[in-house]
Amino acid sequence: MVALVGALGALPAVAVVGYERQKTDVITLTNGDRFTGEILYLQFGILQLKTSHAGTVLIEWPTVRSVNSTYMFRIESLRGQHYVGYVHTKDSDLIISGYEGDTTLPLNQVSTMVPFESSFWRRIDGSVSVGYSYTKSSGVTQGSVGFTAGYSGEDIEAQLTANALITRTPESTTNQDSVAAQVFFLRPSRNFWGLLGNVQHDPDLGVDARILLGSAVGRHVYQSEQQQLDLLAGLAFNQEWAANTGESDQSLEGVLGAQWRVYKFTYPKVNLDVNLWVYPSITESPRIRSTLNVTLTFKLTTRFSFQLSEYGNYDSRPPEEGASTLDYGVVASLAYNFGAVVP
């Protein structure tokens, strides 16, 4: 797992070496000040501009009067609409020149703006995290490895997440592993739909292996400069093997999901990500499963951050008789962020 995560994390970093946009983007503020540089991103009300002589400048978006660039960007509005094109400003509007003509968007309605690249690898960003803890009194050692990679295209967003948690006591060693993938196809409105996949190993819940494949529709229910809330619903096929017995079972499950992100801009930056998935069984009712992940990220530098994560897994009817119905824990780790643009 460590070798795989390291190799995947190194690929985007290697691919972007030697390429950099010219610092020709022009930002004019409402007070008349003018900055020239490379727009790294606009997110959660902050525009980050990399200049040649003043380093990286952080600009509050409400103070921006005009933006002009000869490069392409991917823009998202507060209403969840997505655009791709060259950008310039006219009056108090952002003009987006895309493949199908110009689109006008008020500056105060712009939520996100990131460089849009033709290279596949430059559209990827993510992180690799490693955690370790040891308790001398009990002799318990716990190690964790995490990997997250996201891809942003013109009308598609994809994410791959892998986690491994190894717990060693004087009596035994247990490990929990999971790999999850999501591919969302964006619509002109707040709505989107996508495909879901998950592979899981959790002996504490009596699961030797579980494979889940499904599809869901979703909506950006709420979006502002400080937070974003998405809700999803769909169906999934579940194939699982019970721990110790090797028995397998198949079922059809509903999918209910909520993804909430809260962002507070300080230095270091602080992000809160909450993901809740609930799987009510259709063919094995009244069985219900759920997964909750809460991650608090403290940005230390451009590339490094400290993460404090809480995970919880619940199964009202575990596949192995006598197995626990609830498994939860807290993991602290140091993360390295990779990609062409690191918000």
C-alpha positions as a LaTeX table, in Angstrom:
\begin{tabular}{lrrr}
\hline
Residue & $x$ (\AA) & $y$ (\AA) & $z$ (\AA) \\
\hline
Met1 & 0.00 & 0.00 & 0.00 \\
Val2 & 2.81 & 2.43 & 0.89 \\
Ala3 & 4.63 & 1.71 & $-2.37$ \\
Leu4 & 1.46 & 2.10 & $-4.45$ \\
Val5 & 0.48 & 5.38 & $-2.81$ \\
Gly6 & 4.02 & 6.73 & $-3.19$ \\
Ala7 & 4.12 & 5.86 & $-6.89$ \\
Leu8 & 0.72 & 7.36 & $-7.62$ \\
Gly9 & 1.53 & 10.50 & $-5.68$ \\
Ala10 & 4.81 & 10.97 & $-7.56$ \\
Leu11 & 3.30 & 10.78 & $-11.04$ \\
Pro12 & 1.52 & 14.18 & $-11.07$ \\
Ala13 & 4.50 & 15.88 & $-9.46$ \\
Val14 & 6.87 & 14.49 & $-12.09$ \\
Ala15 & 4.54 & 15.39 & $-14.94$ \\
Val16 & 4.30 & 19.09 & $-14.03$ \\
Val17 & 8.03 & 19.68 & $-13.65$ \\
Gly18 & 9.33 & 22.16 & $-16.19$ \\
Tyr19 & 5.98 & 23.79 & $-16.99$ \\
Glu20 & 4.74 & 27.09 & $-15.62$ \\
Arg21 & 2.33 & 29.71 & $-16.88$ \\
Gln22 & 3.76 & 33.12 & $-17.63$ \\
Lys23 & 3.04 & 35.76 & $-15.01$ \\
Thr24 & 0.94 & 37.97 & $-17.27$ \\
Asp25 & $-2.46$ & 37.89 & $-15.51$ \\
Val26 & $-3.57$ & 41.39 & $-14.48$ \\
Ile27 & $-5.67$ & 42.05 & $-11.36$ \\
Thr28 & $-7.03$ & 45.54 & $-10.62$ \\
Leu29 & $-8.55$ & 46.35 & $-7.23$ \\
Thr30 & $-11.40$ & 48.71 & $-6.43$ \\
Asn31 & $-8.93$ & 51.22 & $-4.93$ \\
Gly32 & $-6.95$ & 51.33 & $-8.18$ \\
Asp33 & $-4.03$ & 49.10 & $-7.13$ \\
Arg34 & $-2.83$ & 46.81 & $-9.91$ \\
Phe35 & $-1.04$ & 43.45 & $-9.66$ \\
Thr36 & 0.54 & 41.37 & $-12.43$ \\
Gly37 & 1.35 & 37.69 & $-11.97$ \\
Glu38 & 0.05 & 34.14 & $-12.34$ \\
Ile39 & $-3.41$ & 33.34 & $-10.96$ \\
Leu40 & $-3.03$ & 30.14 & $-8.96$ \\
Tyr41 & $-6.64$ & 29.86 & $-7.90$ \\
Leu42 & $-9.71$ & 31.63 & $-6.56$ \\
Gln43 & $-11.47$ & 29.71 & $-3.82$ \\
Phe44 & $-13.57$ & 30.58 & $-0.78$ \\
Gly45 & $-13.29$ & 34.31 & $-1.35$ \\
Ile46 & $-9.49$ & 34.45 & $-1.72$ \\
Leu47 & $-7.60$ & 34.99 & $-4.99$ \\
Gln48 & $-4.00$ & 33.76 & $-4.86$ \\
Leu49 & $-1.64$ & 35.46 & $-7.30$ \\
Lys50 & 2.01 & 34.47 & $-7.80$ \\
Thr51 & 4.13 & 37.51 & $-8.74$ \\
Ser52 & 7.74 & 37.83 & $-9.92$ \\
His53 & 8.96 & 40.26 & $-7.26$ \\
Ala54 & 6.43 & 40.31 & $-4.40$ \\
Gly55 & 6.03 & 36.57 & $-3.92$ \\
Thr56 & 2.54 & 35.14 & $-3.55$ \\
Val57 & $-0.18$ & 37.71 & $-2.93$ \\
Leu58 & $-3.52$ & 36.85 & $-1.27$ \\
Ile59 & $-6.36$ & 39.10 & $-2.41$ \\
Glu60 & $-9.89$ & 39.20 & $-1.01$ \\
Trp61 & $-12.21$ & 38.62 & $-3.96$ \\
Pro62 & $-14.74$ & 41.39 & $-3.08$ \\
Thr63 & $-11.91$ & 43.95 & $-3.49$ \\
Val64 & $-11.23$ & 42.87 & $-7.12$ \\
Arg65 & $-12.55$ & 45.22 & $-9.81$ \\
Ser66 & $-11.16$ & 43.51 & $-12.93$ \\
Val67 & $-9.38$ & 40.34 & $-14.08$ \\
Asn68 & $-7.62$ & 39.91 & $-17.42$ \\
Ser69 & $-5.74$ & 36.82 & $-18.60$ \\
Thr70 & $-4.61$ & 35.17 & $-21.84$ \\
Tyr71 & $-4.97$ & 31.69 & $-20.30$ \\
Met72 & $-7.98$ & 29.41 & $-19.83$ \\
Phe73 & $-9.71$ & 28.84 & $-16.50$ \\
Arg74 & $-12.39$ & 26.63 & $-15.06$ \\
Ile75 & $-14.99$ & 28.81 & $-13.33$ \\
Glu76 & $-17.78$ & 27.82 & $-10.95$ \\
Ser77 & $-20.55$ & 30.14 & $-9.85$ \\
Leu78 & $-22.27$ & 30.29 & $-6.46$ \\
Arg79 & $-25.24$ & 28.62 & $-8.15$ \\
Gly80 & $-23.15$ & 25.58 & $-9.08$ \\
Gln81 & $-22.79$ & 26.39 & $-12.79$ \\
His82 & $-19.49$ & 25.48 & $-14.49$ \\
Tyr83 & $-17.70$ & 27.25 & $-17.33$ \\
Val84 & $-14.37$ & 26.96 & $-19.16$ \\
Gly85 & $-12.71$ & 29.72 & $-21.17$ \\
Tyr86 & $-10.51$ & 32.80 & $-21.30$ \\
Val87 & $-11.46$ & 35.54 & $-18.87$ \\
His88 & $-11.60$ & 39.32 & $-18.86$ \\
Thr89 & $-13.74$ & 41.89 & $-17.08$ \\
Lys90 & $-16.26$ & 44.39 & $-18.40$ \\
Asp91 & $-17.84$ & 46.76 & $-15.90$ \\
Ser92 & $-18.64$ & 44.52 & $-12.90$ \\
Asp93 & $-18.99$ & 41.31 & $-14.92$ \\
Leu94 & $-16.58$ & 38.51 & $-15.71$ \\
Ile95 & $-16.64$ & 37.64 & $-19.42$ \\
Ile96 & $-15.83$ & 33.98 & $-20.07$ \\
Ser97 & $-14.87$ & 33.25 & $-23.69$ \\
Gly98 & $-15.42$ & 29.52 & $-24.15$ \\
Tyr99 & $-15.82$ & 27.08 & $-27.01$ \\
Glu100 & $-19.46$ & 28.08 & $-27.55$ \\
Gly101 & $-19.08$ & 31.86 & $-27.28$ \\
Asp102 & $-19.04$ & 34.36 & $-24.44$ \\
Thr103 & $-20.77$ & 34.00 & $-21.09$ \\
Thr104 & $-21.33$ & 36.87 & $-18.67$ \\
Leu105 & $-21.10$ & 36.24 & $-14.94$ \\
Pro106 & $-21.24$ & 38.96 & $-12.23$ \\
Leu107 & $-18.02$ & 39.09 & $-10.25$ \\
Asn108 & $-19.89$ & 38.69 & $-6.97$ \\
Gln109 & $-21.33$ & 35.38 & $-8.24$ \\
Val110 & $-17.94$ & 33.76 & $-8.95$ \\
Ser111 & $-17.16$ & 31.00 & $-6.45$ \\
Thr112 & $-14.11$ & 29.21 & $-7.86$ \\
Met113 & $-11.59$ & 29.88 & $-10.61$ \\
Val114 & $-8.68$ & 27.54 & $-11.28$ \\
Pro115 & $-6.36$ & 27.18 & $-14.29$ \\
Phe116 & $-7.70$ & 24.84 & $-16.95$ \\
Glu117 & $-4.93$ & 22.88 & $-18.63$ \\
Ser118 & $-4.84$ & 20.72 & $-21.75$ \\
Ser119 & $-2.52$ & 18.26 & $-19.97$ \\
Phe120 & $-4.28$ & 15.43 & $-18.10$ \\
Trp121 & $-1.74$ & 15.41 & $-15.26$ \\
Arg122 & $-1.99$ & 19.15 & $-14.60$ \\
Arg123 & $-5.69$ & 18.73 & $-13.87$ \\
Ile124 & $-4.89$ & 16.45 & $-10.92$ \\
Asp125 & $-4.27$ & 17.46 & $-7.33$ \\
Gly126 & $-4.33$ & 15.52 & $-4.09$ \\
Ser127 & $-2.40$ & 14.49 & $-1.02$ \\
Val128 & $-0.45$ & 11.64 & 0.56 \\
Ser129 & $-0.63$ & 11.33 & 4.37 \\
Val130 & 1.20 & 9.20 & 6.94 \\
Gly131 & 0.36 & 8.84 & 10.64 \\
Tyr132 & 1.86 & 6.91 & 13.56 \\
Ser133 & 1.15 & 6.53 & 17.27 \\
Tyr134 & 2.50 & 4.36 & 20.08 \\
Thr135 & 1.22 & 3.87 & 23.62 \\
Lys136 & 3.92 & 2.45 & 25.88 \\
Ser137 & 1.66 & 1.47 & 28.78 \\
Ser138 & $-0.48$ & $-0.81$ & 26.60 \\
Gly139 & 2.09 & $-1.60$ & 23.91 \\
Val140 & $-0.35$ & $-0.59$ & 21.15 \\
Thr141 & 1.14 & 0.70 & 17.90 \\
Gln142 & $-1.02$ & 2.24 & 15.17 \\
Gly143 & 0.04 & 3.38 & 11.72 \\
Ser144 & $-1.96$ & 4.90 & 8.88 \\
Val145 & $-1.43$ & 5.72 & 5.21 \\
Gly146 & $-3.84$ & 7.81 & 3.12 \\
Phe147 & $-3.97$ & 8.86 & $-0.51$ \\
Thr148 & $-6.39$ & 11.22 & $-2.25$ \\
Ala149 & $-6.35$ & 12.36 & $-5.87$ \\
Gly150 & $-8.88$ & 14.56 & $-7.63$ \\
Tyr151 & $-9.37$ & 15.33 & $-11.31$ \\
Ser152 & $-11.25$ & 18.36 & $-12.67$ \\
Gly153 & $-12.26$ & 18.54 & $-16.33$ \\
Glu154 & $-14.60$ & 20.79 & $-18.24$ \\
Asp155 & $-17.74$ & 18.94 & $-17.15$ \\
Ile156 & $-16.42$ & 16.09 & $-15.02$ \\
Glu157 & $-14.99$ & 15.69 & $-11.53$ \\
Ala158 & $-13.40$ & 12.48 & $-10.25$ \\
Gln159 & $-11.84$ & 11.45 & $-6.96$ \\
Leu160 & $-9.86$ & 8.42 & $-5.82$ \\
Thr161 & $-9.28$ & 7.80 & $-2.10$ \\
Ala162 & $-7.29$ & 4.99 & $-0.47$ \\
Asn163 & $-6.74$ & 4.44 & 3.26 \\
Ala164 & $-4.95$ & 1.78 & 5.31 \\
Leu165 & $-4.96$ & 1.57 & 9.12 \\
Ile166 & $-2.79$ & $-1.00$ & 10.90 \\
Thr167 & $-3.18$ & $-1.63$ & 14.63 \\
Arg168 & $-0.70$ & $-3.84$ & 16.48 \\
Thr169 & $-1.11$ & $-5.03$ & 20.07 \\
Pro170 & 1.01 & $-7.50$ & 22.06 \\
Glu171 & $-1.56$ & $-10.17$ & 21.20 \\
Ser172 & $-2.46$ & $-9.51$ & 17.56 \\
Thr173 & $-2.29$ & $-7.30$ & 14.48 \\
Thr174 & $-5.34$ & $-6.06$ & 12.57 \\
Asn175 & $-5.68$ & $-3.87$ & 9.50 \\
Gln176 & $-8.49$ & $-1.94$ & 7.87 \\
Asp177 & $-8.28$ & $-0.97$ & 4.20 \\
Ser178 & $-10.56$ & 0.88 & 1.83 \\
Val179 & $-10.39$ & 2.25 & $-1.71$ \\
Ala180 & $-13.20$ & 4.50 & $-2.97$ \\
Ala181 & $-13.73$ & 6.11 & $-6.37$ \\
Gln182 & $-16.27$ & 8.71 & $-7.50$ \\
Val183 & $-16.87$ & 10.12 & $-10.98$ \\
Phe184 & $-19.38$ & 12.98 & $-11.23$ \\
Phe185 & $-20.74$ & 14.39 & $-14.49$ \\
Leu186 & $-21.66$ & 18.05 & $-14.07$ \\
Arg187 & $-24.74$ & 19.70 & $-15.56$ \\
Pro188 & $-25.26$ & 23.39 & $-16.42$ \\
Ser189 & $-27.40$ & 23.74 & $-13.28$ \\
Arg190 & $-26.70$ & 22.71 & $-9.68$ \\
Asn191 & $-27.55$ & 19.08 & $-10.48$ \\
Phe192 & $-25.08$ & 16.32 & $-11.33$ \\
Trp193 & $-24.94$ & 12.54 & $-11.55$ \\
Gly194 & $-22.18$ & 10.05 & $-11.06$ \\
Leu195 & $-20.77$ & 6.56 & $-10.58$ \\
Leu196 & $-19.58$ & 5.18 & $-7.24$ \\
Gly197 & $-17.20$ & 2.36 & $-6.36$ \\
Asn198 & $-15.79$ & 1.07 & $-3.09$ \\
Val199 & $-13.59$ & $-1.83$ & $-1.94$ \\
Gln200 & $-13.36$ & $-2.41$ & 1.82 \\
His201 & $-11.71$ & $-4.74$ & 4.33 \\
Asp202 & $-12.77$ & $-4.38$ & 7.97 \\
Pro203 & $-12.49$ & $-7.52$ & 10.14 \\
Asp204 & $-13.78$ & $-5.61$ & 13.19 \\
Leu205 & $-17.17$ & $-5.46$ & 11.45 \\
Gly206 & $-16.89$ & $-9.05$ & 10.24 \\
Val207 & $-16.03$ & $-8.04$ & 6.65 \\
Asp208 & $-13.19$ & $-9.88$ & 4.96 \\
Ala209 & $-13.94$ & $-8.05$ & 1.69 \\
Arg210 & $-16.72$ & $-5.88$ & 0.30 \\
Ile211 & $-17.18$ & $-4.55$ & $-3.24$ \\
Leu212 & $-19.80$ & $-1.87$ & $-3.90$ \\
Leu213 & $-20.75$ & $-0.45$ & $-7.31$ \\
Gly214 & $-23.50$ & 2.09 & $-7.83$ \\
Ser215 & $-24.83$ & 5.25 & $-9.38$ \\
Ala216 & $-26.31$ & 8.39 & $-7.84$ \\
Val217 & $-27.77$ & 11.78 & $-8.71$ \\
Gly218 & $-26.86$ & 14.82 & $-6.66$ \\
Arg219 & $-27.33$ & 18.52 & $-6.21$ \\
His220 & $-25.27$ & 21.43 & $-4.87$ \\
Val221 & $-27.83$ & 22.34 & $-2.21$ \\
Tyr222 & $-25.89$ & 25.23 & $-0.75$ \\
Gln223 & $-22.74$ & 27.02 & $-1.83$ \\
Ser224 & $-21.08$ & 30.18 & $-0.55$ \\
Glu225 & $-17.60$ & 31.59 & $-0.08$ \\
Gln226 & $-17.32$ & 29.81 & 3.27 \\
Gln227 & $-18.99$ & 26.42 & 2.76 \\
Gln228 & $-20.54$ & 23.95 & 0.36 \\
Leu229 & $-23.18$ & 21.24 & 0.87 \\
Asp230 & $-23.97$ & 18.45 & $-1.62$ \\
Leu231 & $-26.70$ & 15.82 & $-1.26$ \\
Leu232 & $-26.87$ & 12.55 & $-3.25$ \\
Ala233 & $-29.24$ & 9.61 & $-3.69$ \\
Gly234 & $-28.99$ & 6.43 & $-5.76$ \\
Leu235 & $-28.71$ & 2.64 & $-5.89$ \\
Ala236 & $-25.77$ & 0.27 & $-5.43$ \\
Phe237 & $-24.91$ & $-3.43$ & $-5.78$ \\
Asn238 & $-23.10$ & $-4.90$ & $-2.77$ \\
Gln239 & $-21.01$ & $-8.09$ & $-2.78$ \\
Glu240 & $-19.39$ & $-9.06$ & 0.53 \\
Trp241 & $-17.46$ & $-11.90$ & 2.10 \\
Ala242 & $-17.70$ & $-12.65$ & 5.81 \\
Ala243 & $-14.53$ & $-12.76$ & 7.89 \\
Asn244 & $-13.28$ & $-16.19$ & 9.07 \\
Thr245 & $-16.11$ & $-18.10$ & 7.34 \\
Gly246 & $-15.52$ & $-17.10$ & 3.70 \\
Glu247 & $-19.27$ & $-17.03$ & 3.04 \\
Ser248 & $-20.41$ & $-14.48$ & 0.45 \\
Asp249 & $-23.62$ & $-12.57$ & $-0.01$ \\
Gln250 & $-25.10$ & $-10.18$ & $-2.57$ \\
Ser251 & $-27.60$ & $-7.41$ & $-2.00$ \\
Leu252 & $-29.14$ & $-4.31$ & $-3.53$ \\
Glu253 & $-28.85$ & $-1.15$ & $-1.43$ \\
Gly254 & $-30.04$ & 2.41 & $-1.53$ \\
Val255 & $-27.46$ & 5.18 & $-1.41$ \\
Leu256 & $-27.92$ & 8.42 & 0.56 \\
Gly257 & $-24.96$ & 10.78 & 0.78 \\
Ala258 & $-24.07$ & 14.19 & 2.17 \\
Gln259 & $-20.80$ & 16.05 & 1.61 \\
Trp260 & $-20.18$ & 19.24 & 3.57 \\
Arg261 & $-17.08$ & 21.42 & 3.47 \\
Val262 & $-16.39$ & 24.44 & 5.66 \\
Tyr263 & $-13.46$ & 26.70 & 4.94 \\
Lys264 & $-11.93$ & 29.34 & 7.20 \\
Phe265 & $-9.12$ & 31.42 & 5.77 \\
Thr266 & $-6.42$ & 32.00 & 8.36 \\
Tyr267 & $-2.76$ & 31.13 & 8.34 \\
Pro268 & $-2.46$ & 28.29 & 8.61 \\
Lys269 & $-5.62$ & 27.66 & 6.60 \\
Val270 & $-8.25$ & 25.45 & 8.22 \\
Asn271 & $-10.66$ & 23.21 & 6.32 \\
Leu272 & $-13.39$ & 20.93 & 7.69 \\
Asp273 & $-14.63$ & 18.10 & 5.46 \\
Val274 & $-17.58$ & 15.91 & 6.48 \\
Asn275 & $-18.73$ & 12.93 & 4.40 \\
Leu276 & $-21.72$ & 10.80 & 5.41 \\
Trp277 & $-22.95$ & 7.78 & 3.41 \\
Val278 & $-25.97$ & 5.71 & 4.42 \\
Tyr279 & $-26.85$ & 2.40 & 2.71 \\
Pro280 & $-30.34$ & 1.10 & 3.58 \\
Ser281 & $-30.61$ & $-2.44$ & 2.23 \\
Ile282 & $-33.46$ & $-3.13$ & $-0.19$ \\
Thr283 & $-33.15$ & $-6.91$ & $-0.48$ \\
Glu284 & $-32.10$ & $-7.46$ & 3.18 \\
Ser285 & $-34.34$ & $-4.93$ & 4.92 \\
Pro286 & $-34.23$ & $-3.71$ & 7.70 \\
Arg287 & $-30.42$ & $-3.87$ & 7.52 \\
Ile288 & $-28.71$ & $-0.48$ & 7.30 \\
Arg289 & $-25.03$ & 0.48 & 6.94 \\
Ser290 & $-23.40$ & 3.89 & 7.27 \\
Thr291 & $-19.97$ & 5.50 & 7.00 \\
Leu292 & $-18.94$ & 8.84 & 8.49 \\
Asn293 & $-15.60$ & 10.58 & 7.86 \\
Val294 & $-14.69$ & 13.93 & 9.43 \\
Thr295 & $-11.34$ & 15.55 & 8.53 \\
Leu296 & $-9.92$ & 18.75 & 9.98 \\
Thr297 & $-6.98$ & 20.05 & 7.92 \\
Phe298 & $-4.48$ & 22.65 & 9.13 \\
Lys299 & $-2.40$ & 24.00 & 6.24 \\
Leu300 & 1.19 & 24.44 & 7.46 \\
Thr301 & 2.90 & 25.42 & 4.20 \\
Thr302 & 1.96 & 25.37 & 0.52 \\
Arg303 & 2.63 & 21.64 & 0.30 \\
Phe304 & 2.37 & 20.29 & 3.85 \\
Ser305 & $-0.58$ & 20.11 & 6.21 \\
Phe306 & $-1.60$ & 18.44 & 9.46 \\
Gln307 & $-4.79$ & 16.34 & 9.42 \\
Leu308 & $-6.96$ & 15.15 & 12.27 \\
Ser309 & $-9.50$ & 12.59 & 11.04 \\
Glu310 & $-12.37$ & 10.73 & 12.66 \\
Tyr311 & $-13.90$ & 7.68 & 10.99 \\
Gly312 & $-16.96$ & 5.67 & 11.93 \\
Asn313 & $-18.52$ & 2.57 & 10.34 \\
Tyr314 & $-21.86$ & 1.07 & 11.37 \\
Asp315 & $-23.61$ & $-2.12$ & 10.25 \\
Ser316 & $-26.87$ & $-3.17$ & 11.92 \\
Arg317 & $-26.38$ & $-6.75$ & 10.63 \\
Pro318 & $-22.67$ & $-7.62$ & 10.14 \\
Pro319 & $-21.94$ & $-10.49$ & 7.73 \\
Glu320 & $-20.11$ & $-12.45$ & 10.46 \\
Glu321 & $-22.25$ & $-13.57$ & 13.36 \\
Gly322 & $-21.14$ & $-12.01$ & 16.64 \\
Ala323 & $-19.08$ & $-9.23$ & 14.99 \\
Ser324 & $-19.25$ & $-5.68$ & 16.29 \\
Thr325 & $-21.86$ & $-3.38$ & 14.76 \\
Leu326 & $-19.80$ & $-0.20$ & 15.26 \\
Asp327 & $-16.18$ & 0.66 & 14.51 \\
Tyr328 & $-14.69$ & 4.13 & 14.98 \\
Gly329 & $-11.42$ & 5.89 & 15.69 \\
Val330 & $-9.31$ & 9.05 & 15.42 \\
Val331 & $-6.17$ & 9.38 & 13.27 \\
Ala332 & $-3.59$ & 12.19 & 13.28 \\
Ser333 & $-1.30$ & 12.44 & 10.25 \\
Leu334 & 1.05 & 14.65 & 8.26 \\
Ala335 & 0.06 & 15.17 & 4.62 \\
Tyr336 & 1.96 & 16.23 & 1.51 \\
Asn337 & $-0.13$ & 17.99 & $-1.16$ \\
Phe338 & 0.76 & 17.46 & $-4.81$ \\
Gly339 & $-0.48$ & 18.88 & $-8.09$ \\
Ala340 & $-0.01$ & 21.88 & $-10.37$ \\
Val341 & $-2.37$ & 23.96 & $-8.21$ \\
Val342 & $-2.56$ & 23.39 & $-4.46$ \\
Pro343 & $-5.37$ & 25.48 & $-2.86$ \\
\hline
\end{tabular}
